[in-house]
Amino acid sequence: MPQFAVHRNRNARTAGLYPYLLDIQNDLLDDLKTRLVAPLHRVCDLTRKPLDRLMPVITIDGERYAVMTPLMAAIASSELGEIVGDASQHRSEIVEAVDFLVVGV
């Protein structure tokens, strides 16, 4: 599975709030049965502006989404929905957000 692929969220409980999941896991770990993902939340539905360094904003089909790095989780690869986009052009912002979350810098 390609790193930074945007997948449709197939989980009926969370898809309304987070319609997409961003695959953050490196492709070198494709043999694992899980993938590290961050849910994507519509910026227009947020109650406040996302923190730039922690939640970078990407565009999918003309709509802006915040990468919710504080909500990252591992899910079974088999649970990922179809790929609907590619966020690799935002690689540096996404990696910096994960670093900020984990390391604080």
N, C-alpha and C positions, 0 to 999 in steps of 0.2 A: 504494500500500500504506500502510495507516495506521501512523503512528509509535506505538510501544509495543504493537503487536499481538504476541501470543504465537503462534508457529507450531510445529507439530509438526516435529521434526527428521527429515528423510527420509534422512539419511546413515546407512547401515547400520553403518559403522565407529564412529560416535560417539553414536548414538541411545541406546544402553544407559546411558551415563554422563550424557549431556545430552539428555534426551527432548524438550526444547523450546528454541526460539531466540526471543529477544526482539529485535524490530526497533527499533533505536534511531535510525535515520536520519530526518531531518526530511522531511515530506511535500513540501516545496518542491522536493526533489531526485528526485521520482518518475520523471523522464525518464531517469535513470541506469539502466544495466542491472544494477547491483549494489545491495545493501542492507548497511548496517552492522548486524551482529547481535551479541548477547552470548548465549552458551549459558547455560542454566539447569540447576543441579545440585541434586538433592534435599538439603535441609539434613540430614536424618537419616543420609545416607550420607557426609557430610563427616567427615574425620578430626579436624577442630577447628572451633571456632565461627568463622563468617565475620566478617571485619572489617566492622563496621556501615557505615562511611563508604565503603568500597571495594566491598563486595558486599551491597547491600540485599537484604532477603528479601521475596519476594512469595508469594501463595498462589494455587494453581491447583487447581481441583477438590478443595479441602480439604487439599491437601498443600503444605508450605512448600518453596520453591526459592530458592537464592541466585543473584543475577544476577552472573555471573562476568565482571565488566568487564575484568579483566586478560587475558581470552581473547577479547576482541572481535576480529572479523574481517569483512571484506567478502566476501559470497558473491553469486553470480548470483541475481537475483530469481526466476528460473525454478526455482531449487533449493529455494525455501522451500516447506514443507508447508502444509497447511490451517491457517487461523487457528482457534485453540482457546480464546483468551482475550484480554483487554484489560488491560494494566497501566498505563493512563494515570492512574489514581488515585495511582500511585506516581511520577509524573513528577518531582517535585522531588528525591526521594531518588536516582532513577536519574541525573538530570542532575548532581547533586552528586557522585555516585560517578565519573562520567566526568570531571568537572572535577578531582576529587581525583587521579585516575589521570594526567591529562595535565599539570595545572598544579601539583598538590601542595598545594592549599589547599581 
